[in-house]
């Protein structure tokens, strides 16, 4: 796309999105010089990342070698188990896979080294204005708290939105056989558990609750959001109650409030946002890694196919923004549903499960009829009919692929 084929690209952020971009860029144009900066030297999180089958099929087409390595490391599930108010229902769904974040990063780094990508781990990237002067392109893949985005705030126009719930990521030492969602009560407070397998001996668990519940349960450590000893004991008991006696292997450092990010523009001159730096969405939709990988693919395609940097970046935004906006609306609806879960605490399992399934509008009526609705009908026909009436499940919602 340039007269000088040795285009220098600076990637700020060595998470999955940044490394996927580096791999795809070198595969598309081996003459491009790609350097990745990752300020965190550890990057050892054991929590799992989710990828749908369609994302893996795309990866297989673009990089069969990397796809083959990841295939043997993935764990798969198709069912969703929902437990609420003493009832449970298992729902068939499309295949999903997950993998330890640390393992995915390790495989991506190896692939980057094979493709001669320079990775500077444990080093903060130079300021983005300096990178923009010394490189033809700066790719900001530095997450929801992007320093690059902050440095160009006026150009990108991002507006963070802070959620009302507290949540913590855990890793437990047992492989689940399905995605499982539970509600439990503690001292009159609703506790939500999102969980899924990510290894043959481990699963990711997210514990979520309203801010008021978090405070009433005295989980604030010395008045802060740090994950203290009381939180460790509380979460271990929650795991025991939900899954039996399983070890808590790791946990996040704090109880966070989710911050959604939506940048109005993703490009300014030769600087571009991708992944969570452009659009951080609630974890309940499980779309973050897929969206970052898709951003990387489209960005590389536009850079390789357009006549100039700025036109390539604009083409990238034009192609990705509408799809991402659809996901963002679904994720926002999902976040609000979970934050208002107290409204559903007394619902029968049929009503609760159906509301949970359609909360974001991403599941079509056809898919519900095929999988979830039959399971709910078998569970409780009157409750199923009542749920359809209350929730208005008569027309087919718009589905995003």
N, C-alpha and C positions, 0 to 999 in steps of 0.2 A: 504493500500500500504506500510505501515511501520510496523515493529514489535511492536513499541509503538503506539497504536491507538490514543493517545491524541496529535495528531499533532497540533502544534501551528502555526497559520497563521496570519500574520500581513497584513492588507489591508490599504494602504495609499490612502486616497481619499474617501469621503462619498457621491459622486455623484451617479447617477443611475447605472453606471457600477459597481462600488465598492460594492454597496448595493445589486444589483442583484447577484453578485458573492457570497456575504456572505449568502444570502438566499439559493441559490442553493447548496452551500457547506454544510450547516447545514442540509438541507433536504437529501442530499446524504449520509453524514456521521455525525450523531449527536455527535459522539465522538471527532470530531475535535474541537479545541478551536479557534474561529475566533474573532479577534479584529479589529475594523475599526477606523481609525483616520481621522477626518475632521477638518481642521484648521479654516474654516469659520463657525462662530457661527450662522450666519443669514440663509444662504441658502434659501432666501425667494423670489427668482426671480419668477415673474409672467408670464414669457414667456412660450410658449408651446413647447412640444416635440412631434415628429411625430413617429408613429409606424404603419407599414403595417399590414394587417389582418393576414398574415402568422406568423409574430412575436407573435401576441396575441394567435394564435392557439398553438404555441410552448409553450408559458407561461402557457396556460390552461392545457397542458399535464403534465408540471413539477410541477406546484403549483396551483391547482384549487382554493384554498382559496384566494390567492392573485389575481388571475385572476378575480374571482367573484367580489371582491371589486373594482377593477379597471374598470370593464365593465360598471358599473353605472356612473362612473366619466368621461368616454371618450365621445368625440364628434366625429361624423363620417361625411365624405364627399366622393363623388365619382367623381364629375366634376371638371374640370380645366377651369377657365374663363381667357381668354387672351385679353387684350385691348392694342391697339397700333395704333398710327397714325389715330385716329378717327374711327377705326373699332374694332369689337370684335368678338370672336368666343368662344363657349362653347364646351368642349371636354369631352366625357365620359371616365372614367378610372376605375381602380380597387379600391375597398374600402380602405380608409386610416382612421386612427384615430389619435387623438391628445389629450393631457392632459397637464394641467399646471405642469411645472417642480416642483414647490413647493408642489403641491398636490401629485405628484408621489413620491417625496422624503418622504413626510409624511407617506404615505401608506407603503413604503418600510421600513422605520424606525420602524413602528409598527410591521411589520412582522418580522423584525430582533429581536426585543425585545421578541416576542413570541417564537422565535427559540433560544433565549439565546445567541445572538450575542452581544458582548460588543461594544458599540459605544461611542467614546470619541470625542464629539462635542466641537468645540472651542479650540481644542488642536492640536498643531503641532506635527506630528509624530517624534519620535527620528530619528536621521540620519540613512539612509538605511544600512550602514555597521554594526551599532549597532543592528538594527532589524534583520539583517541576522545572527548575532551571537546568538540572543536570541530566534529566531523563526526558525522553519524548512522551512518556506516559506514566502517570502515577495511579495505581489501582488501590483504593482504600478498602481493605477487607479486614479492618480492625474492630469489627463488632459493634454492638449497640452503643457502646460508650466511645465511639470513634473519635480519636484526636484529630484525624484529618478532616472529618466532617465539621468538628468544632472550629477548626482553623478557618474554614470557609463558610461559616454559619449563614452569612447574608446571601451567599450564592445558592446554597442548598436548601435553606428555609425549612429545616426539620423542626418538628414539634413533638417532644416527648410527652407521653401520657402515662402517669403513674397509677398502677392498679391499687385496689383496696384490700387485697388479700396478701398474706404472708405465705411463703413456700420455701421448702428446702429440698435439695437433691440428696438422695441416699443411694448406696450400693449395698445390696444384701447378698449373702452367699448361698443362693439357691436359684436354679433356672426355672422360671415359670413356663407354662406351656401355652399361654395366651396373654393378650393384653387384658389386664384386670383393673376394674374401677370399683372402689369400695367407698361407702360412707360409714363412719363410726361416730358415736357420740361420746364425749367426755365432759362430764359436769355440765350437761346441757348445751355443749358446743358441738357443731358439726365439723368433723374432720374428714377431709377428702384424701383418698389414696389413688394416685395414678401409677400403674406399674406395668413393666414389660421386660421380657428377657433380653439380654444382650451378649451372653456368653453361655457356654455349656455348664458353668458353675456360678453364674451371677445374674442378677436382674437389677434394673434401675427402678427406683421408687421415688415418687415426688409426693410429699405431704403438704397439703394446702389447707388453709383456714382463713377465716375473716380476721382482719386486724384486731377487732375487739376480742375474739376468741383467743388469739395469740397472747394478748395481754392478760385476759382473765385466767389463763392457764399458767401464768407466771413463767413464760418461756423467754422473756427478755432477760438477757444476762447482764446484770449490773446496769440495768437501764439502757442497754444497747441491743442491737440486733444480732450480736455474735452468737454462734452456736455453742453454748456452754454445756456443762455437765448435765444440768437439768434437761436440756434438749436431747442429749444423747440417751438418757434414761427414758424420757418420754417416747422418743421414736423407737427405741428398742422394744418397749412395751406395745406400741402400735403394731410393729412388725409381728410380734408374737401373737397378738390377738387376731391379726388378719391372715397370717401365713403359717402359724406354728412357730416353734422355736428355731429361728434362723439367725445367723450372725449378721450384725451390722458391720460391714467392711469399711465403708467410707461415707463421708457426709460433706456437704458444702460448709463453707466457713461462716455463713450467716443465714438468717431468715430474711429473704429478700422480698421486696415488693416489685412485681413485674413492671418493667418500663417498656411500653410500646413506642416504636420510632417509625415515623413516616416522613421521608424527605420529599419536598415538593419537586425538587430537581435533583438528578443524580450526577450531573456533569457540570463542570466549569473549566473552560479552556482544556487543558490536557490532564485534568484530574477527574476521576470517576469513582463513584461508590458502587459497592456490590454487597450482596448478602445482608447480614444484620446491620451493617453500617448504613444501608439505604432503607431497610425495612425490617425492623425487629418485631416479631409477632408472637403472640402468646403460645407457650409450649404445648397447650392442650390440643393443638391441631397437628403437631408432629411434622411440620412442613419446613422447618428452618434449614436443614441440611440439603434437602431436595431443591429448595428455592435458590440457595447459594450455588449449588452445582449447575443448575439451569442458567443462572446469571453468568457464570463463568463460561459456559458453552456458547451462549449467544454473544457475549462480549468478544470472545475470540473470533467467532464467525464474522462479526461486523468489522473487527479490526483487519481481518484478512481479506475482506471483500470490498471495503469502501476505499475511496480515493484519498482520504485525509483523516487525521486524528479526530477533529471536531465533528465531521460528518459521520464518522464511524461511531463515536460516542452518542451522538443524537439518534442514530439508527438503533443502537442498543437500547436506549431508553424508550424509544417508540415501540419497540418489539416487546419489551419486558414489562413496562409500566402497567398496561391494562390487565395482564394476567396477575401480576403481583397485587394490584389493587383489589381484585376479586378475592384473593386469598386473605388480604388484610381485613376486608370487611367480614369475612367468615371468621377469622381469628378474633376480631373484636367482639363479634356476637358470642363466640365461645367463651371468651374471657368474662364477659358480663354474666353469662349463664352461671358459670362456676362461682363468681363472686356473690350471686344472689341465690345460692343453692338452698339457703334456709327456707325459701318459699316452697321448696319441694320436699322438705324433710318428712312430712306426714303422708306423702303420696305412696300408693301401692307400687310394687315393683314394676308392674306393666306401664303405669302412667309415667313413673320416673324414668324408666329405661327408654321409652319412646321419646320423651322430651330431651333426654341426653343425646339420643341418636340424631335428632333433627335440629339441634341447637344452632348449628352454623349454616344450615341450608345447603351443605355440600353433598349430602346423601340424597339421591333421587328416590322418588316414590317407588320406582321399579325395583331398585336395589333393596329397599325396605321390604317390599312384598316378597322378594326372593329369599331374603335372609332374616332380618330382624322381626318383621311383622308376623311371620309364621311362628317364630319362637314365642313371641309375646301372646299370640292367639292361643297357642297350646298351653301357655302358662295360666292365662286368666282371661277368658273370652269377654266377660262383662267389663273388666278393667281395661282391656284392649279397646273396646268400643268407646268407653268413656274417655280414654286418652285421645282417641282420634277426634272426638267431638270437641274436647277442651282445647286441643292444640291445633285444630283446623287442618289436619293432615288429609286433604282431599285432592289437592292439585299437586303436580310434580314440581318441587323446588328446582331452581336452576343449579346445575351441577358444574363444578370446576374440575378440570382434569389436571 
